[in-house]
């Protein structure tokens, strides 16, 4: 019986006839002999990324990246299953989940999700036609933030990344049962915005349909300087701005951080509470803007930025300082090229 050996998705047809016991021996031998390679992970890719904006656009061919950083590759023969690979994957996933829960990444990821993510929970287990409905968790990344999206996907160890047609965005989607449980374990107890209601709806759905017993934790009241939640939220839904007016007798420099949110989210929950908490932390206030528009907003603005230190040292008055500020501005927001 012809067998094909599959290693990392590449088929090599040997055209040899192996008895069943030899197939088992070959698979086990390959597994033991290549154990160092099995534990290899795809770490080098995007470990420390510095791409120009032009080069980054050349990555558009990555239309759909599913679980792009598998921690293991498994050797198997056609018509022969190696159950140990499944066991190892389960052990790895559990350990990976526990490590993420204990890391600062869980706070950062929660802020990122609350800033530009969506938790979708089906209202019924099946559609009217009998098709199963599945929950999903999605985070939207700007086209130029693909390296960040890849880093987040790599850290999670799961999820699919796809290009949204017609929009300059990539979407990281987690819809597997394993992935949903992992995300819940990361964000439950760390959330600060009204999106906690969407999380609670998802937990209720799983407890009812899957027999889980996940406890719903309240909104986090931890200090904003105790973890990276604010970093994740700012990464997703804020902008750093440096205004440089070099013309005229007296050049002007202004720096600020701005967070704008709809006054009510799409479910009707008010966003003022968590924004007030952020404003207090930044020693500023929440202001109402766009009041005459269909979707009025709240805004938090502060001057507590990286270049403020240069202002305090009066460096912005020197030619060298002005050049530094202009350089910092050139690498902000859509012009960002460094992701670590």
C-alpha positions in Angstrom: 0.0 0.0 0.0 1.5 3.3 -1.1 2.0 5.8 1.7 2.8 9.5 1.6 4.8 11.2 4.3 3.6 14.6 5.3 6.0 17.0 7.0 4.9 20.6 7.6 2.3 20.5 4.9 4.7 19.2 2.2 3.9 15.7 0.7 6.8 13.5 -0.4 5.6 10.3 -2.1 8.2 7.6 -1.6 6.4 5.1 -3.7 7.4 2.4 -1.2 5.2 -0.4 0.2 5.3 -0.4 3.9 3.6 -3.0 6.1 1.4 -1.5 8.8 3.8 -2.1 11.7 6.7 -0.5 9.7 4.5 2.6 9.2 4.1 2.8 13.0 7.8 2.3 13.5 8.7 5.0 10.9 6.3 7.5 12.4 7.5 6.9 15.9 11.2 7.0 14.8 10.7 10.3 13.0 8.9 11.7 16.0 11.6 10.8 18.5 14.6 11.5 16.2 13.3 14.9 15.2 12.0 15.9 18.6 14.2 19.0 18.6 12.4 20.1 15.4 9.0 19.3 16.7 9.5 21.7 19.6 10.6 24.4 17.1 8.3 27.4 16.8 8.2 30.1 14.1 9.7 32.7 16.3 11.9 34.7 13.9 9.0 36.0 11.8 8.0 39.5 13.0 9.9 39.0 16.3 11.3 42.5 15.9 9.7 44.2 13.0 10.9 47.4 11.2 9.4 47.8 7.8 8.8 50.8 5.7 5.2 51.7 4.9 5.8 50.9 1.3 7.2 47.5 2.0 4.4 46.7 4.4 1.9 47.2 1.6 3.6 44.5 -0.3 2.2 42.1 2.3 -1.3 42.4 0.8 -1.0 38.9 -0.7 -1.6 37.6 2.9 -5.3 37.5 2.3 -6.0 34.8 4.9 -3.6 33.7 7.6 -4.9 30.9 9.8 -3.0 30.0 12.9 0.1 31.4 11.2 2.5 30.3 14.1 1.7 26.7 14.9 3.9 25.7 17.9 4.3 22.1 16.6 4.4 20.4 13.3 3.4 16.7 13.3 4.6 13.8 11.1 1.9 11.4 9.9 1.2 8.9 7.2 -1.9 8.9 5.0 -4.5 6.6 6.5 -2.5 6.5 9.8 -3.3 8.8 12.7 -0.8 9.6 15.4 -2.9 10.4 18.5 0.1 11.7 20.5 0.2 14.8 18.4 -3.3 15.7 19.5 -2.3 15.0 23.1 0.8 17.2 22.8 -1.3 20.0 21.2 -3.7 19.9 24.1 -0.9 20.0 26.7 0.7 22.9 24.9 -2.5 24.8 24.5 -3.4 24.5 28.2 0.1 25.6 29.3 0.1 28.5 26.8 -3.3 29.6 28.1 -2.1 29.5 31.7 1.0 31.5 30.8 -1.0 34.2 28.9 -3.5 34.5 31.8 -0.6 35.3 34.2 1.1 37.7 31.8 0.7 41.4 31.2 -0.4 40.5 27.7 -3.9 39.7 29.0 -4.4 43.3 30.1 -3.0 44.7 26.9 -5.1 42.4 24.8 -8.2 43.3 26.8 -7.6 47.0 26.1 -7.0 46.3 22.4 -10.2 44.3 22.2 -12.3 46.9 24.0 -10.9 49.6 21.8 -11.4 48.0 18.4 -12.9 44.6 18.9 -16.3 42.9 18.7 -17.8 40.0 20.6 -20.5 38.3 18.6 -22.9 35.9 20.3 -25.6 34.1 18.3 -29.1 34.5 19.7 -29.9 30.8 19.0 -27.8 27.7 18.8 -29.2 26.9 15.3 -30.6 28.9 12.4 -34.1 28.4 11.1 -32.6 26.1 8.5 -30.9 24.0 11.2 -27.4 25.3 10.7 -25.3 25.7 13.8 -24.5 29.2 14.9 -21.1 29.9 16.4 -19.9 32.8 18.5 -16.9 34.8 17.3 -14.5 37.4 18.6 -12.9 39.9 16.1 -10.4 42.7 16.3 -9.9 45.2 13.5 -6.4 46.4 12.5 -5.5 49.1 10.1 -3.8 47.9 7.0 -0.5 49.4 8.1 -0.8 47.7 11.5 -0.5 44.2 9.9 2.8 43.6 11.9 1.0 44.3 15.1 -1.9 42.0 14.1 0.6 39.2 13.4 2.3 39.7 16.7 -1.0 39.5 18.6 -2.0 36.4 16.6 1.4 34.8 17.3 1.0 35.5 21.1 -2.4 34.0 21.1 -1.3 31.0 19.1 -4.6 30.8 17.3 -7.1 32.7 15.2 -7.3 33.6 11.5 -6.3 36.9 9.9 -8.0 38.1 6.8 -8.0 41.2 4.6 -11.3 43.1 4.6 -12.2 43.9 1.0 -12.9 47.5 0.2 -11.5 48.7 3.5 -7.9 49.3 4.6 -8.1 46.8 7.4 -7.3 43.3 8.5 -9.6 41.3 10.8 -8.3 38.9 13.4 -11.1 36.4 14.0 -11.3 33.8 16.8 -14.2 31.4 16.4 -13.0 28.0 17.5 -14.3 26.7 20.9 -10.7 26.5 22.1 -10.0 30.1 21.0 -13.2 31.5 22.5 -12.4 30.0 25.9 -8.8 31.3 25.8 -10.0 34.9 25.0 -12.6 34.7 27.8 -9.9 33.6 30.2 -7.8 36.6 29.1 -10.3 39.4 29.3 -12.7 38.2 32.1 -12.0 40.5 35.1 -9.9 42.9 33.1 -12.6 44.8 31.2 -13.4 48.4 31.8 -15.9 49.4 29.1 -19.5 48.6 28.3 -18.3 45.8 26.1 -18.3 43.7 29.3 -22.1 43.3 28.6 -21.2 41.5 25.3 -18.7 39.3 27.2 -21.4 38.4 29.8 -23.8 37.5 27.0 -21.2 35.2 25.5 -20.5 33.5 28.9 -24.2 33.0 29.4 -24.5 31.4 25.9 -21.6 29.0 26.6 -22.8 28.1 30.1 -26.2 27.2 28.6 -25.2 25.4 25.4 -21.8 23.9 26.3 -22.5 23.1 30.0 -19.6 25.3 31.1 -19.6 27.1 34.5 -17.7 30.3 33.7 -18.0 32.9 36.4 -18.7 36.5 35.2 -16.3 39.0 36.8 -17.2 42.7 37.3 -15.6 45.7 35.7 -12.0 46.1 36.7 -11.2 48.9 39.1 -7.4 48.4 39.1 -5.2 51.5 38.8 -4.5 52.3 35.1 -0.8 52.5 35.9 -0.7 49.0 37.3 -1.0 47.1 34.0 -0.9 47.7 30.2 -4.7 47.9 29.6 -4.5 51.6 28.7 -1.7 50.8 26.2 -3.8 48.3 24.4 -6.8 50.7 24.4 -4.8 53.6 23.1 -3.2 51.3 20.4 -6.7 50.6 19.1 -8.7 53.8 19.6 -6.6 56.9 20.2 -4.2 59.1 18.3 -0.9 60.9 19.2 -0.5 64.2 17.5 2.4 66.6 17.2 1.8 69.9 15.5 4.9 71.6 14.1 4.6 75.0 12.6 8.1 76.0 11.5 7.3 79.0 9.4 7.2 82.5 10.8 9.3 84.3 13.4 8.1 82.2 16.3 7.8 78.4 15.4 5.0 76.7 17.2 5.0 73.2 18.7 2.0 71.4 20.2 1.7 67.8 21.3 -1.4 65.9 22.5 -3.0 62.5 23.0 -6.7 62.3 21.9 -9.3 59.6 22.6 -12.7 60.0 21.0 -15.6 57.7 21.6 -19.3 57.7 20.7 -21.4 58.8 23.6 -23.4 55.6 23.4 -22.2 52.3 21.9 -24.2 50.4 19.4 -26.2 48.7 22.2 -27.1 52.0 23.9 -24.6 51.9 26.8 -23.0 55.2 27.8 -19.2 55.5 27.5 -18.7 58.4 29.9 -17.8 56.3 33.0 -14.6 54.6 31.8 -13.6 57.7 29.8 -13.9 59.8 33.0 -11.6 57.3 34.7 -9.0 57.7 32.0 -9.4 61.5 32.0 -8.8 61.6 35.7 -5.7 59.4 35.4 -4.3 61.8 32.7 -5.2 64.9 34.7 -7.7 66.2 32.2 -11.4 66.0 31.5 -14.0 64.5 29.2 -15.6 66.9 26.8 -18.7 66.5 24.7 -18.1 67.1 21.0 -20.1 66.8 17.7 -23.2 67.4 19.6 -25.0 68.6 16.5 -24.1 65.3 14.6 -26.2 62.1 14.4 -23.5 60.3 16.5 -22.2 62.7 19.1 -18.9 61.9 20.9 -16.9 62.2 24.0 -13.3 63.4 23.8 -10.3 63.0 26.2 -7.3 65.1 25.3 -4.0 65.5 27.1 -0.5 66.9 26.5 1.2 64.1 28.5 3.3 62.8 25.6 6.8 61.6 24.9 7.9 64.9 23.4 6.7 66.8 26.5 9.9 65.9 28.2 11.7 67.8 25.4 9.5 70.8 26.0 10.3 70.8 29.7 14.0 70.7 28.9 13.5 73.6 26.5 14.9 71.4 23.7 12.1 72.5 21.3 13.8 75.9 21.2 17.0 74.5 19.6 17.4 73.5 16.0 18.5 70.0 17.1 15.4 69.7 19.3 13.1 70.8 16.5 14.6 68.2 14.2 14.0 65.5 16.8 10.4 66.5 17.2 9.8 66.5 13.5 11.4 63.0 13.3 9.2 61.7 16.1 6.1 63.1 14.3 7.1 61.4 11.0 6.9 58.0 12.7 3.5 58.4 14.4 0.1 57.0 13.7 -0.2 56.0 10.0 3.5 56.5 9.5 4.5 54.1 12.2 7.0 51.5 11.0 8.4 49.9 14.2 6.5 47.2 16.0 8.1 45.3 18.9 
